[in-house]
């Protein structure tokens, strides 16, 4: 039982990721495939809305838990198919999936991941040890690092699971709703069988807004360092 508890979760996640590519499933997740089947998906979503929410939740949970590189197109497609409710579904599913990866990072692969992360982990770990919640919140608000990386790194630190889940839940709300909003605009494009233009995701208005939110989340860290520096100066 101890062996199973130690190896079951990480081995399952890695196996699922490998099967995703080995089976060729990753080739099915493309904008061409989505647009060619969009009318069928839209009809199903309209006819069975509650079932669509449930299926989308499970699908998104699996994608995040197995760190499959299709979360962005899935978010945009969810916005097109389900509208604003897709954002709520994504936030809960992504938080739960991230928690699975976080727990897996603390098992048998912890030492291996520490070696692979190297200096990158050392820099991040210093920030997490100082103010884990604010630091993770900033990383969630500013999409500067892949989502799966930010799921793993905190698991190698002393951060608590509850803090990780709360910071993740809050931190992904703005970005998720922005991407869902963009996805809603793709509805007519996909319905006509065309491929959407993703350049809008890198527009300055979106990046500046998310960057500003990330900077605000770091204010407690900056204030803490500022007050510590002043106290140190007064004692000298």
C-alpha positions, 0 to 999 in steps of 0.5 A, spaced: 500 500 500 505 504 501 508 503 494 502 504 491 501 511 495 507 513 493 507 511 485 500 511 483 499 518 482 505 520 478 505 514 474 498 515 472 499 522 470 506 521 466 502 515 463 496 519 460 501 524 458 505 519 454 499 516 451 496 522 449 502 523 444 503 516 442 496 514 440 495 520 436 490 524 440 494 530 440 493 531 432 485 531 433 486 537 437 486 542 432 482 548 430 481 545 423 478 539 427 474 543 431 471 548 426 469 542 421 465 539 427 463 545 430 456 545 428 455 538 431 458 540 438 454 546 438 448 543 437 449 538 442 451 544 447 444 547 445 440 541 446 444 538 452 446 544 456 447 541 463 450 534 460 455 539 456 457 543 462 459 536 466 462 533 460 466 540 459 468 540 466 471 533 466 475 534 460 478 540 462 480 537 469 483 531 465 487 536 461 490 540 467 491 534 471 495 530 465 498 537 463 496 536 456 498 542 452 491 543 449 488 548 455 488 554 451 484 552 445 479 548 450 478 554 453 477 558 447 472 553 444 468 552 451 467 560 450 464 559 443 460 553 445 458 555 452 459 562 453 460 565 460 458 559 464 464 556 461 469 560 465 466 558 471 467 551 469 474 552 467 476 555 474 473 550 478 476 544 473 483 547 472 483 549 480 482 541 481 486 539 476 492 543 478 491 540 485 492 533 483 499 536 479 501 539 486 500 533 490 504 529 484 510 533 485 510 532 492 511 524 491 516 520 488 518 525 482 520 530 487 527 529 487 528 528 480 524 535 479 528 539 483 534 536 479 531 538 473 529 545 475 535 547 478 537 554 479 530 556 476 527 553 482 532 556 487 530 563 484 522 561 485 523 557 492 526 564 495 519 568 493 515 562 495 518 561 502 517 569 503 510 570 501 507 563 498 500 566 497 502 573 493 507 570 489 503 564 486 497 569 485 502 573 481 504 567 477 497 565 476 495 573 474 501 574 469 501 568 464 509 568 463 510 561 465 506 555 462 500 553 467 503 546 468 510 549 470 506 553 476 503 547 478 509 543 479 514 548 482 510 550 489 509 542 490 517 542 491 516 548 496 513 548 503 507 551 500 500 548 503 495 545 499 490 550 501 494 556 500 496 553 493 488 552 491 486 558 493 491 562 490 490 558 484 482 559 484 483 567 485 489 568 480 486 564 474 479 568 474 481 574 470 485 570 465 480 565 464 474 570 463 478 574 458 480 568 454 472 566 454 470 572 452 475 572 446 472 565 445 465 567 445 467 572 439 470 565 435 463 562 435 461 565 428 468 564 425 468 556 427 460 556 425 462 558 418 468 553 418 474 558 418 480 558 423 480 563 428 486 568 428 489 568 435 493 574 434 488 577 439 491 574 445 497 577 445 494 584 444 497 590 448 490 591 452 490 584 454 497 583 456 497 590 460 491 588 464 494 582 466 500 584 468 497 590 472 493 585 476 500 581 477 503 587 480 498 588 484 498 581 487 506 582 489 504 589 493 504 585 500 511 582 498 514 589 496 511 592 502 514 587 507 521 588 503 520 595 504 519 595 511 524 590 513 529 594 509 527 600 513 527 596 520 534 594 518 537 601 516 534 604 523 538 598 527 544 600 524 
